Amino acid sequence: MEIMLWNTVLSLLIGLLSWILKDKSSELNRVTILINRTREEVAKEYVTKVEVHADINRVMTRLEVLDAKLDRLIEGYHSDRSQK
């Protein structure tokens, strides 16, 4: 009787442990798949060097135009003051 009770308790514990391990294993597998998909999606959004250089050149061109306009504005301001 005592051995049968002990066998039943051990069987239940082993069954519960097996079920928990299987559940955790499948959850780990699911998370691994999600992480791999996320890595693939993030890699699609990386910027290439060519795109970065094109954007920087466009910004630099605009800054040069603004610099030239500011120079003309300052020169006009100084020439107006010198005439007075």
Backbone as CSV, one residue per row, in Angstrom:
resi,resn,N_x,N_y,N_z,CA_x,CA_y,CA_z,C_x,C_y,C_z
1,MET,0.825,-1.194,0.000,0.000,0.000,0.000,0.864,1.251,0.000
2,GLU,1.878,1.234,0.880,2.757,2.387,0.981,3.550,2.593,-0.309
3,ILE,3.983,1.511,-0.922,4.746,1.593,-2.171,3.856,2.092,-3.303
4,MET,2.628,1.677,-3.328,1.702,2.112,-4.366,1.438,3.622,-4.248
5,LEU,1.291,4.127,-3.056,1.096,5.558,-2.834,2.345,6.328,-3.272
6,TRP,3.508,5.797,-2.901,4.763,6.420,-3.278,4.918,6.439,-4.807
7,ASN,4.597,5.342,-5.496,4.648,5.279,-6.957,3.694,6.289,-7.585
8,THR,2.517,6.431,-7.034,1.531,7.379,-7.558,2.030,8.814,-7.420
9,VAL,2.576,9.145,-6.261,3.091,10.500,-6.018,4.258,10.795,-6.961
10,LEU,5.181,9.856,-7.079,6.324,10.052,-7.978,5.880,10.167,-9.431
11,SER,4.928,9.359,-9.836,4.421,9.421,-11.210,3.778,10.771,-11.491
12,LEU,2.998,11.278,-10.534,2.383,12.595,-10.708,3.440,13.702,-10.784
13,LEU,4.444,13.613,-9.926,5.506,14.624,-9.945,6.298,14.581,-11.245
14,ILE,6.630,13.385,-11.695,7.375,13.247,-12.953,6.515,13.726,-14.129
15,GLY,5.240,13.390,-14.114,4.335,13.858,-15.165,4.216,15.372,-15.174
16,LEU,4.073,15.976,-14.000,3.983,17.434,-13.899,5.278,18.080,-14.365
17,LEU,6.405,17.538,-13.934,7.698,18.066,-14.346,7.886,17.949,-15.858
18,SER,7.493,16.829,-16.428,7.597,16.627,-17.877,6.729,17.639,-18.622
19,TRP,5.526,17.873,-18.145,4.617,18.822,-18.793,5.185,20.245,-18.722
20,ILE,5.742,20.619,-17.562,6.330,21.955,-17.405,7.525,22.123,-18.342
21,LEU,8.395,21.102,-18.413,9.560,21.183,-19.297,9.151,21.289,-20.765
22,LYS,8.129,20.525,-21.161,7.650,20.589,-22.538,7.083,21.969,-22.843
23,ASP,6.317,22.520,-21.913,5.727,23.841,-22.089,6.806,24.906,-22.207
24,LYS,7.811,24.853,-21.348,8.902,25.835,-21.382,9.739,25.687,-22.648
25,SER,9.912,24.450,-23.084,10.672,24.214,-24.306,9.949,24.803,-25.515
26,SER,8.657,24.600,-25.604,7.904,25.154,-26.735,7.855,26.681,-26.661
27,GLU,7.786,27.247,-25.471,7.800,28.702,-25.313,9.161,29.275,-25.726
28,LEU,10.227,28.611,-25.350,11.563,29.030,-25.748,11.715,28.976,-27.261
29,ASN,11.195,27.947,-27.878,11.245,27.822,-29.329,10.469,28.968,-29.991
30,ARG,9.302,29.310,-29.459,8.493,30.393,-30.002,9.211,31.737,-29.881
31,VAL,9.821,31.980,-28.736,10.544,33.239,-28.525,11.759,33.324,-29.448
32,THR,12.441,32.221,-29.649,13.588,32.194,-30.554,13.165,32.555,-31.969
33,ILE,12.056,32.013,-32.423,11.542,32.331,-33.755,11.191,33.815,-33.851
34,LEU,10.553,34.362,-32.829,10.193,35.788,-32.831,11.438,36.675,-32.855
35,ILE,12.463,36.302,-32.118,13.695,37.085,-32.112,14.349,37.062,-33.487
36,ASN,14.378,35.904,-34.118,14.964,35.811,-35.456,14.187,36.650,-36.463
37,ARG,12.871,36.642,-36.377,12.063,37.475,-37.278,12.325,38.954,-37.032
38,THR,12.464,39.322,-35.763,12.734,40.723,-35.428,14.078,41.152,-35.995
39,ARG,15.073,40.308,-35.884,16.392,40.629,-36.454,16.303,40.844,-37.948
40,GLU,15.528,40.021,-38.633,15.371,40.164,-40.075,14.670,41.474,-40.418
41,GLU,13.656,41.841,-39.652,12.921,43.070,-39.918,13.791,44.299,-39.654
42,VAL,14.573,44.269,-38.590,15.426,45.413,-38.266,16.497,45.583,-39.340
43,ALA,17.033,44.499,-39.841,18.082,44.578,-40.854,17.572,45.212,-42.141
44,LYS,16.298,45.109,-42.426,15.728,45.724,-43.630,15.729,47.237,-43.535
45,GLU,15.760,47.779,-42.321,15.643,49.213,-42.123,16.986,49.910,-41.956
46,TYR,18.091,49.197,-42.100,19.396,49.824,-41.987,19.613,50.783,-43.155
47,VAL,20.360,51.826,-42.909,20.671,52.804,-43.944,22.027,52.449,-44.536
48,THR,22.123,52.544,-45.847,23.396,52.242,-46.503,24.295,53.476,-46.475
49,LYS,25.568,53.265,-46.712,26.525,54.370,-46.729,26.195,55.356,-47.847
50,VAL,25.767,54.842,-48.970,25.431,55.709,-50.097,24.281,56.642,-49.722
51,GLU,23.268,56.104,-49.052,22.137,56.936,-48.636,22.559,57.993,-47.625
52,VAL,23.429,57.622,-46.701,23.905,58.580,-45.698,24.697,59.698,-46.375
53,HIS,25.582,59.341,-47.278,26.382,60.355,-47.967,25.499,61.272,-48.813
54,ALA,24.503,60.725,-49.469,23.600,61.553,-50.272,22.844,62.536,-49.383
55,ASP,22.368,62.073,-48.238,21.649,62.960,-47.326,22.563,64.039,-46.763
56,ILE,23.771,63.671,-46.395,24.714,64.647,-45.848,25.076,65.679,-46.909
57,ASN,25.292,65.233,-48.140,25.611,66.179,-49.216,24.460,67.137,-49.461
58,ARG,23.243,66.643,-49.387,22.082,67.516,-49.580,21.989,68.555,-48.466
59,VAL,22.255,68.154,-47.242,22.238,69.093,-46.113,23.364,70.111,-46.248
60,MET,24.543,69.645,-46.626,25.674,70.563,-46.785,25.410,71.586,-47.889
61,THR,24.788,71.168,-48.963,24.446,72.096,-50.044,23.497,73.172,-49.544
62,ARG,22.491,72.774,-48.791,21.543,73.749,-48.241,22.238,74.702,-47.267
63,LEU,23.157,74.179,-46.450,23.888,75.036,-45.519,24.774,76.042,-46.249
64,GLU,25.382,75.628,-47.344,26.205,76.544,-48.134,25.355,77.658,-48.725
65,VAL,24.155,77.327,-49.189,23.244,78.346,-49.728,22.852,79.323,-48.626
66,LEU,22.530,78.817,-47.444,22.177,79.694,-46.326,23.362,80.564,-45.907
67,ASP,24.549,79.990,-45.929,25.749,80.751,-45.584,25.951,81.902,-46.573
68,ALA,25.765,81.625,-47.854,25.917,82.674,-48.861,24.875,83.768,-48.656
69,LYS,23.654,83.401,-48.338,22.604,84.397,-48.096,22.930,85.243,-46.874
70,LEU,23.430,84.617,-45.822,23.811,85.371,-44.627,24.965,86.320,-44.917
71,ASP,25.928,85.875,-45.710,27.043,86.754,-46.082,26.541,87.973,-46.837
72,ARG,25.628,87.774,-47.790,25.071,88.903,-48.543,24.298,89.844,-47.624
73,LEU,23.553,89.277,-46.678,22.782,90.084,-45.740,23.702,90.928,-44.860
74,ILE,24.763,90.314,-44.360,25.712,91.042,-43.514,26.433,92.118,-44.316
75,GLU,26.844,91.801,-45.544,27.496,92.803,-46.390,26.564,93.972,-46.671
76,GLY,25.300,93.682,-46.933,24.323,94.755,-47.168,24.131,95.597,-45.926
77,TYR,24.139,94.988,-44.767,23.973,95.717,-43.513,25.164,96.641,-43.279
78,HIS,26.386,96.145,-43.537,27.579,96.957,-43.330,27.666,98.079,-44.357
79,SER,27.261,97.819,-45.590,27.323,98.875,-46.601,26.287,99.954,-46.308
80,ASP,25.136,99.597,-45.769,24.122,100.585,-45.381,24.632,101.442,-44.228
81,ARG,25.315,100.869,-43.292,25.831,101.632,-42.147,26.964,102.538,-42.541
82,SER,27.792,102.112,-43.507,28.935,102.935,-43.913,28.464,104.140,-44.746
83,GLN,27.324,104.014,-45.408,26.809,105.127,-46.213,26.211,106.213,-45.341
84,LYS,25.809,105.906,-44.134,25.182,106.891,-43.240,26.166,107.683,-42.474
